[in-house]
Amino acid sequence: MKDYTFSERGDLLEVLDRLERVDGWLGEEIQQNPRGRGRSGKTISDWFERRGGLDGVNVIPGGSPGGCCNTLIVFIGESDDGNVFLNRILDATNHVGVPERCRGQTRNVVFYASWWNSLAWAREKHKAALPGVLWILKMPFAKPQVLP
């Protein structure tokens, strides 16, 4: 596998920088409400959008579908269960792999995930084996990593 530097991938550095800010918002929320129930991917996605989002990216889960963008962000929250996790992987692979959707246009997929199931990804990643698409995992308070 190629050793990518994120700067080679267009707007990806800006996207990852913006997700670092989501880390800050989550940290503030946890400090204000440490015993609060877990945040879902939809909740995090809504926070992201309310705080300005980012032009030129697609978001799952999101609102109404828009045009295809270079980068897709997929949010998985701590209260999302295993079925939601698998559905988000399926939604992302359909987004970038189905010709009628964004195949050939979306080059970066970033999972912003509060938790990650490496075994489930290992079983499902064959669906993500698309030429030219970089799959990245960004967990809160951690550096992004390219998924195998």
C-alpha positions as semicolon CSV with decimal commas, in nm:
position;residue;x (nm);y (nm);z (nm)
1;M;0,000;0,000;0,000
2;K;0,123;0,348;-0,086
3;D;0,241;0,559;0,207
4;Y;0,019;0,867;0,167
5;T;0,084;1,212;0,292
6;F;-0,247;1,384;0,338
7;S;-0,121;1,695;0,156
8;E;-0,124;1,494;-0,168
9;R;-0,502;1,463;-0,144
10;G;-0,633;1,811;-0,221
11;D;-0,864;1,951;0,044
12;L;-0,803;1,667;0,289
13;L;-0,576;1,867;0,521
14;E;-0,848;2,130;0,566
15;V;-1,104;1,858;0,641
16;L;-0,879;1,694;0,900
17;D;-0,810;2,033;1,059
18;R;-1,183;2,097;1,087
19;L;-1,232;1,757;1,250
20;E;-0,968;1,851;1,508
21;R;-1,209;2,130;1,606
22;V;-1,485;1,871;1,650
23;D;-1,252;1,711;1,907
24;G;-1,259;2,042;2,096
25;W;-1,638;2,065;2,082
26;L;-1,671;1,709;2,209
27;G;-1,424;1,781;2,489
28;E;-1,626;2,087;2,596
29;E;-1,949;1,888;2,585
30;I;-1,799;1,607;2,794
31;Q;-1,669;1,857;3,053
32;Q;-2,009;2,029;3,077
33;N;-2,203;1,706;3,094
34;P;-1,966;1,421;3,193
35;R;-2,248;1,181;3,277
36;G;-2,450;1,263;2,968
37;R;-2,563;0,978;2,753
38;G;-2,350;0,892;2,455
39;R;-2,349;1,103;2,147
40;S;-2,468;0,946;1,822
41;G;-2,308;0,999;1,483
42;K;-2,615;1,204;1,389
43;T;-2,563;1,430;1,692
44;I;-2,197;1,485;1,601
45;S;-2,291;1,545;1,237
46;D;-2,549;1,803;1,346
47;W;-2,290;1,980;1,566
48;F;-2,051;1,985;1,271
49;E;-2,314;2,142;1,046
50;R;-2,433;2,395;1,308
51;R;-2,076;2,515;1,360
52;G;-2,026;2,589;0,994
53;G;-1,958;2,245;0,854
54;L;-1,726;2,262;0,559
55;D;-1,802;2,354;0,201
56;G;-1,716;2,094;-0,056
57;V;-1,763;1,778;0,150
58;N;-2,039;1,522;0,173
59;V;-2,149;1,403;0,519
60;I;-2,307;1,077;0,640
61;P;-2,543;1,092;0,818
62;G;-2,650;1,412;0,656
63;G;-2,948;1,605;0,541
64;S;-3,060;1,614;0,183
65;P;-2,824;1,471;-0,077
66;G;-2,612;1,715;-0,270
67;G;-2,362;1,691;-0,551
68;C;-2,054;1,474;-0,532
69;C;-1,747;1,611;-0,353
70;N;-1,382;1,511;-0,328
71;T;-1,422;1,413;0,041
72;L;-1,687;1,222;0,235
73;I;-1,701;1,240;0,616
74;V;-1,881;0,955;0,794
75;F;-1,970;1,014;1,160
76;I;-2,000;0,721;1,405
77;G;-2,089;0,817;1,762
78;E;-2,037;0,639;2,091
79;S;-2,408;0,553;2,121
80;D;-2,430;0,406;1,770
81;D;-2,454;0,027;1,780
82;G;-2,294;-0,237;1,561
83;N;-2,578;-0,228;1,308
84;V;-2,535;0,148;1,266
85;F;-2,159;0,093;1,226
86;L;-2,212;-0,160;0,947
87;N;-2,474;0,058;0,781
88;R;-2,235;0,356;0,780
89;I;-1,967;0,144;0,610
90;L;-2,227;0,029;0,356
91;D;-2,347;0,388;0,299
92;A;-1,988;0,504;0,246
93;T;-1,899;0,223;0,005
94;N;-2,219;0,283;-0,190
95;H;-2,146;0,656;-0,201
96;V;-1,803;0,607;-0,359
97;G;-1,859;0,279;-0,543
98;V;-2,194;0,300;-0,718
99;P;-2,162;0,455;-1,066
100;E;-2,491;0,644;-1,030
101;R;-2,366;0,806;-0,710
102;C;-2,014;0,949;-0,673
103;R;-1,788;0,682;-0,818
104;G;-1,470;0,836;-0,955
105;Q;-1,544;1,172;-0,791
106;T;-1,502;1,106;-0,417
107;R;-1,135;1,033;-0,347
108;N;-1,121;1,061;0,034
109;V;-1,344;0,892;0,291
110;V;-1,288;0,996;0,652
111;F;-1,459;0,803;0,931
112;Y;-1,484;1,028;1,237
113;A;-1,561;0,751;1,484
114;S;-1,598;0,753;1,862
115;W;-1,538;0,377;1,851
116;W;-1,414;0,138;1,584
117;N;-1,469;-0,231;1,518
118;S;-1,153;-0,352;1,342
119;L;-1,293;-0,702;1,291
120;A;-1,607;-0,571;1,119
121;W;-1,392;-0,343;0,900
122;A;-1,171;-0,641;0,809
123;R;-1,481;-0,832;0,697
124;E;-1,628;-0,539;0,501
125;K;-1,322;-0,361;0,361
126;H;-1,329;-0,558;0,035
127;K;-1,629;-0,340;-0,055
128;A;-1,402;-0,038;-0,010
129;A;-1,126;-0,165;-0,241
130;L;-1,177;0,104;-0,503
131;P;-0,885;0,245;-0,702
132;G;-0,785;0,595;-0,602
133;V;-0,999;0,611;-0,286
134;L;-0,819;0,675;0,043
135;W;-0,998;0,548;0,357
136;I;-0,904;0,726;0,681
137;L;-1,001;0,672;1,045
138;K;-1,005;0,982;1,268
139;M;-1,099;0,909;1,627
140;P;-1,161;1,190;1,879
141;F;-0,842;1,320;2,041
142;A;-0,624;1,100;1,816
143;K;-0,430;1,150;1,494
144;P;-0,588;1,030;1,170
145;Q;-0,466;0,705;1,022
146;V;-0,501;0,540;0,683
147;L;-0,714;0,227;0,709
148;P;-0,562;-0,098;0,582
